Amino acid sequence: MSFWPIVSCGLVGMGIVFLLIRLLLKASAATHLFQRGGDLHHTHQQPVPRVGGLALAAAFIGVEVFIAAIWPEHRAGTPDRPVVLVSSLAMFALGFWDDFKPLGAKKKLAGQIIISVIVCAFGIGIQCFKIPFTSTIIQLGGWGSVLTVLWLVGMTNLINLIDGVDGLAGGICLMLMVLLAYVGHQSGTMELLVAGMAGALLSFLWFNFPPARIYLGDGGAYFLGFQVGLFAILSSHKGTVFAALIAPLFVLALPILDTALAILRRGLRGLPIFRPDRKHLHHHLLGMGLSRRRVVLYFYAVTLIFLVMGFAAFWSRGQLIPVLLGVSTLILLVCAGRLHFSREWFAVGRIVGNSLEMRQEIHYALTLMRWLELEGGRHNTAEELWSDLVFAAQRLGFVSAKMTLADGERIWEQTNGGQPTHSVVEVLHAGRLGTLELKAAHCPLGADPAQPRQECDRLFCPCVSDAKVFEIVSELLAEGWVKGLSKSNHAEGTPLRFDTKLAGLQRRLQCNYSGLAARASSLKASPEPAPYPLETVR
């Protein structure tokens, strides 16, 4: 096949996304329909629509229709296309639903597994394993289905986890689609559709590059991650694990390492594995004072090097993989040293020892965070939610909390006995949801295991004495405040005040009043006497 069909599909995908995103941005600006309140870990200054995945899904369908109209013989040569289309859109729908109504990590994971199992049921999967440097092929049997599900679910979540900086996930997926389009062209599998997605991503980056005007959202990230995994399987010579599957892993080397360390970090500390945090590599770079644009460009530069390695792995039919793995390790070590986060990467022993001591207090903080989140839907004003935040802060061992909102500030503190303190300032949604300042005593009791533990005069213990514990628990407390406001349907973009009506309690009271009124009307309309004496009704 000539390159003209590949180029034309790329242009079609590019045009669909460019036009549709303009329409989505106009609709969002006019109605705020596509905006959802961000998490604590999202630091954008203004609400940004999270529907970039919708434009990509539309381009996916549009390119497929274009291929069916112009090159129907190409579709006839790939009988798995209906499964690819339906499963990809199903994965998009799962993430898109979560963009507007959070489903929870367990439900999303279950949905991803179900979609991946259905793909296996239709015969798409990793069926064999080819031993490198030999012609020996091992049939995997049922284990192939297990490996396929792990591969698809892993790729889906990997792209979602790296979607933390404007343009990062989109740019890496663009490189992956270019690689997969080449691999597909060599194997005669799905290259036109993959080229169309590459063009769509190139157009999407025009709007997503820092400062972003639109985000992928979970729908877009799930959609792209699943497609990367699926196209890699389809291009790997009917599921034989060799260069076509290994090549994308080189492009994803940096995200894979970052994600693996994040999962290890959260698991050891007792935090939910899929909970977002601000400890990823791009957060380290932002903390060093780099702009978002420079951070993304640094990631692009490193990923381009790995992209060349991915091409080399495919061209060599896997023969250069050992050499490429050594070069990749060397590059990662150099990056870690130059950017001053090698200690965070490799101090595993220290992290394990400290994390085991943190787990009990972090579990307690997670419980209070969830309680604070639920309380947000029961209160009438932000003042009432502040009272709950003070209670949670006291139970966790803080000695001071200060919340600054648009109409003033509230301060709670207790005696500290002159002890040194840890302190942190959390600016919540660029200050729209307040600025929270927390302090906790640097309690030395029990710090030295050789000395007997003493009793202190604090009302609640254990103290938030360790710097890492203080950092994590402070973030959880701030997250509970933000999620509590999201439960109350506080208007996004409106500066919060202590007298702000949170609407959660009012809405519930209105529903209760409507229910009582309907009950009263039915009792009045009924000719039969009430089954209970009037004096028993409270």
N, C-alpha and C positions, 0 to 999 in steps of 0.2 A: 504494500500500500504506500502511495506517495504521502508526502508531508502536508499536502494541501488539506485533506480532510481533518487532520489533527489540528492544523492552524485554524481552520474555519470553526471547528467545535470550541476551541479556546475563545475565539472572538464572540461566538454566540453566548457562552457562559459569562463572559465579561460584560457584554451589553445588557443581559437580563439583570445581573446584579446591580450594575450602575444605575439603571432606570428604577428598579424596584426600591433600592435603598433611599433614593431621593424621595420617592413617594412615602416610604415609611417614616422618614425624618419629618416630612411635612405633616403627616397625620399625627405623629407623636407630639410635635410642637403645638398643634392645634387642640388636641384632645387629652394629652398625657395618658393615652390609652395603653401605650407599650412601655410605660415606666414602672419599675418596681423598686421599692425601698432597698438600698444597698445594705450589705453587711457591715459589721464593724471594720472588717479588713479591707473594704473598698474605700479608697481615699480620693475618688474623683470629687471635684468641687461642685458639680451640678449633676442632676439626674441624667443618666445616659440610657437610651433605649437598649434593651437586651434582646433584640430580635434580628440580629444579623444572620442567624441561622435560618430564618424564614426566607431570606433572599437567596441563600445558598441552596436550600431545598427546592425553591422554585426554579433556580438555574439547573439543578440536577434533573428535574422533570422536563424542563424546556430543551436541554441538550439531548435527552433521550428521544423526545418527540422529533427533534431535528434529524437525528440519526435515522430514525425509523422512516422519515419521509425521503431523505436523500440517499442513504446507503442501507437499504433494508437487508441486503445480503450480509452486511457486517453483523447485524443483530442475529441473523439465522445461524451464524457460526458460533454463537455463544448462548447455548440453551439455558444457562443459569441466570440470565438477566432478570426474569420476573422475581426470583428470590432476592437478588441484589437490590432491586428497586423497592420491594415491599419491606424488607428487613431494615434497610437504611432509613426509610421514611418512618418506620415504627420506632427506631431508636431516636430519631429527631423528635417525634411526637412525645416520647417519654421525657426528654430533656426540656422541651418547650413547655410542657405542662408544669414542670418544676420551676420554670422561670417565673411563673405567675402565681402558682400555688405550691409552695414547698412540700415535697412528698416525704422527705426523710431519707437518710442514707440506706436503710434496710430495704425500703420499698423500691428505691431506684436500682439497687444492686440486684434485687430479685427480678425486676423487669429486664435488666440487661442480660441476666442469665437465661431467662425464658426466651428472649429473642435469639440469643446465640445458639441455644439448644434447637430451636426451630430451624435455624440455618443448617445445623448439622443433620437434622432429620431429612432435609432435602438433598443431602449428598455433598454439600460443600464442606470441606474440612482438610485437616492435615492427616493424610492417610499413611504416609511412609516417612521414614527417616533415612537419609543417605549419609553414611559415615564419610567424613571428609577424607580426601586423598585416596579413596578407594571407590570401587564400583558396587560395593555391598549396600543393599537396600533392605531395611528392616520394616516389615509390615506392623503397624501400630495397633490395628484392630480397634477395640473399644477405647483404649488409651488415646487414640487419635482424636476422638470426640471430646474427651476431657481436655486435651491439650488445645484443641480449637476453641473451646469455650473460654479457657483461661487466656488465650491469646486475644480473642475479640474483646472480652471484658477488660483485660488489662490495657489494651490500646485505647479503648473508649474512655477509660478513666484517666489515663496518662495525659491525653490532650486536654481534658478538662482541668486537671491539676496544674498544668503549666500556663493556663489562661489567667495569669495574674497581672500582667502588664500590657498596656495597649500595644497591639500589633505582634505580640510574641507568639501566641499560638497560631495565628493566621499565617505569619511568615514562615514558621517551621513547617506547617502543613503544606504551604505552597511548595517548599523545597521537596517535601515528601511526594507530592503529586507529580512534580517534574520527574523525579526518580522513577516513580511507579508507571508514569506514562511511557518512559523509555523502556522499562522492563516489559510492560505490556505490549509495546510495539515489537519487541524481539520475540515474544512468545505468542503474539496474535490474540491477546486477551484484553478486552475492555479499554484499549488505549484511547479510543475516541471519547468515551465517557470520562476517563481520568483527565484527559486534556481539557475537556470542558470544565471540570472542577478546578483545574489549575488556573484557567482563565477567570473563572468566577472568584477565586481567592485573590488573584492579582487586583481585580476591581474592588473587592471588599477591603483590601489593605489601603486603598485610597481614602476610605472613610474611617478605618480603624487604626491607622498609624498615629502615634502620639502627636497632638492630643486627640483622642478618639471621639468620634461623634456617634458611634454605634458599637455595641459589643456583640460578640458571638452568642453569649448566653449559654446556658447548659445545653439548650437544643442544638446550637451550632457546634459546640465542642463535642458532644456525644456523636453527632452526625459525622463529623470529620474523622474523629478517632476510630469509629466503627468502620468507616469506609477505608481508611488506611489499612487496618487489619484485614478486611475482607479482600481488597484488591491485591494485597500482598499474597494471600493464600491462593487466589485465582491465577496469579502470575507465576506461581512456583511449580510449574510443570505437574499439575494435578495433585498438588499437596505434598510433593517430596521436599523435605526441609533442606534447603541449601541456600545458594546466594540470594535468591529472590526474597527469601524471608529474612536473611541476615542483613541485607543491604539497608533496609529501613531502620534497623536497630542502630547502625552507625550514626545516622542523622539524629536519632533520638538519644544519643549517648548522654548528653548533658541533662536533659529532662529526666531520663531514667535514673541517673545517679541522684539527682535532686529529690525525686519522688521517693526513691528507696530510703534515703536518709530521713525524709519527712515522716514516712510510715514508721520507721524505727524509733524516731524521736517521740512521736505521739504515743506509740504503743508502750514504750518503756515508762512514760510519765502518766499513763492511765487516761490519756485523752482519746476521744473518738478518732479513729484512723482517718476518716474523711473530713474531719473538722478543719476548716481553713485556718492558717496562722500567718504570721509575718516573719517567718524564719527561712523562707525560700532564698535561693541564690539571688534572685532579682531584688528581694528586700534588702539583702546585705549590700548590694551595689547602690541601691537608693539611699541606704543609711550612710554610705560613704560620701554622699553629696552629689552623686551623678544624677543627671536629668533622666527622665523616662526615655527620651529619645536616644540618649547615649547608651543607656542600659540595653535597649532593644538592638541597637546597632552592634554592640559588643556580642550579644547572643547570636545575631545573624552571622557575624564574622566567624565565630567559632563553629557554628553549625554548617557554614559553607565548607569549612575544612573537612568536617565529617561527611558532608554530602559527597565530596570528591572521593573519600574513602569508600562510601557506599557504592559509587559507580565502579571503583576499582575492585571491590569485592565481587560485584556481578560480572564484570569483564573477565576476571580471572577464574570464574566458575568456583569461587570459594578457596582457590589455592593460596591466595595472599592473606586470608583471614588471620592466621597467627601473627604475621608481621603487622597487619593493620591494628590488631588488638594491642600489641605492644606500643605502637605509635600513639594510639588513642589514650592509653594509660599515661604515657609521658606528657601528652598535651594537657590532660586533666590535672596532673600534678603541678605542672608549670602554672596553669591558671589559678589553682588553689593557692600556690605560694605568692604569686604576684598580687592577687586580690585579697590576701590577708584573711582568708577563712579556712585555711587548711586545718587549724586546730578544731574548728567546729566539725569538720568532715571526719577527722580520724581519731579524735579523743574518745573512742568507744568505751574504754574501761571506766573513765571518769564519768561519762554520761550514764552508764549502767548503774554505777554505785550511787550517784546522786538521785537518779530517777526513782529507784526503789523506795527511797525515803520520802519522795514527793507524793507518791500515789494516793495515800490516805487523805491528805489535805486537798489534793486536786479533785478527788472523787466527791468530797464534801462540797467544794466550790462549785462543781458541776451541778450538784443537786440544788444548791441555792440559786444558781443561775437559771435553772429550769423553773424554779418556783417564782423568781422575779419576773421571768418572761410571762408566766401564766397570770400573775397578779396584774400585769399591764392591761389585760382585758377586763378587769373587774373594777378599775378605778375611774373616777370622774375627772380628775385633774392630774397634772404632772406633779403637783405638790404631794399628793397622796402616794404616788409611785416613789418619790424621793424618800418618804418615810420608810418604805420597804427596803430601799437601797441602803439606808443607814442601818437598819436591822441586820441585813446581810453582811455589811462591812464590819459591824461589831462582832458578829458570830465568827467571822473569818480571822479576826485578830488585828484588824486595822485600828489605828489610834486617831485617825483624822480623815474626813471626807469633805470635799468642797465641790459643789456643783454651781457652775455659772451658766445662766440662761439669759435670754434676751431682756427679761424684766428684773434681773438682779441675781443674787447668789444666796446659797444656803450653806452653812458650815456646821458640821458636827465634829466634835473632838472630845477626847477624854485625857485624863492626866497620863503623862508619859514618864514621869520621874526623872526627866533630864537625860534619858537614854538617846543615843544616836538613832536616826531613822532612815529607812528607805523611803523614797518618794517617786512618784510618777505622775505625769499629766497626760490624760487621754483626750484628744480633741476629736469629738464624735461627729462624723459627717461634716467635716470642715467647720464645726462649731454650731451647725444648725440644730443639732440635738444636745448641745451643751458641751462644756469643757469640764471634765472630771479630774480632780486632783486627789490622790490618795497617798496616805502615809502609814507606815507600819514601823514598830520599834524593831531595831536591830538587836534581838534578844540573844545574849550569849549563852543562855542556859542550855546545857546538853550539847554544846558545840564540840567540846572535848570529851570523847568517850572514856578517857582515863579518869575524869573527875566525876564524882557522884552528882546526879541530877538534883537540883534544888527546887524548892517551891517558889513561885513568884506571886506577886500580889495582883496580877492581871485577872480580870473578871472571866475572860475566855482564853483558853489555850487549846492547841499549840499556837505559838506566836508565828507570824509570817516573817521569820527571821532570815531564811536563806534568800539570797538575791534572785535566784531562778524561780523559787516558789512564789516570791512576791511578784515577779514579773508576770508569771502565768495567771496567778489568782487575780491580780489587778485587771488583766485583760478579760478574764471570764466575768468579773463583776461589771465591767463596762459593757461587755457583750450582752449580759442580762438586761441592762438598762435599755440598750438599743432594741433588743428583741421584744422587751416589754412594750415599748412604744409602737413597734410594728403590730403587735397583737391588738393595740387600741385603735388602729387605723388612723394614726396621726398623719395629717396631710404632708406628703413629701414635698420638700422645698420650702416649707414654712418654718421660720425660726421658732423654736420651742420656747414657751414661757411657762412659769410655774402655775399660772392660772389658765393655761391652755386646756380646753375641754377635750378629753381623750376619746369621747364618743362611745367607748366600749360599754360602760355602765348605762349610759343613756339609752343606747340601742336595745340593751337587754331589758331595761325597765319598760321601754315602749312595747317590746314584744310581750312582756308579762302583762302589761296593762291591756293590750289588745286581746290576749287570751282570757283575762278575767272578764273583760267587757263581753266577749262572745259567750262566755259561760253564763254570765248574768242574764244576757238576752235569751238564751235557751231556757233558763229556769223560769223567766217571766212568761215565755210563750207556752210552757208546758202546763196543761190543765191539772196534772197530777201533783200531789203534795211532795215536798222534798223528802228523801228517805231518812234524813236525820233531823232532830230538833234544831231550831235556829241557834239556841244557846251553845251548841257544841261546835259551831263554826268559829274558827279563829282567823 
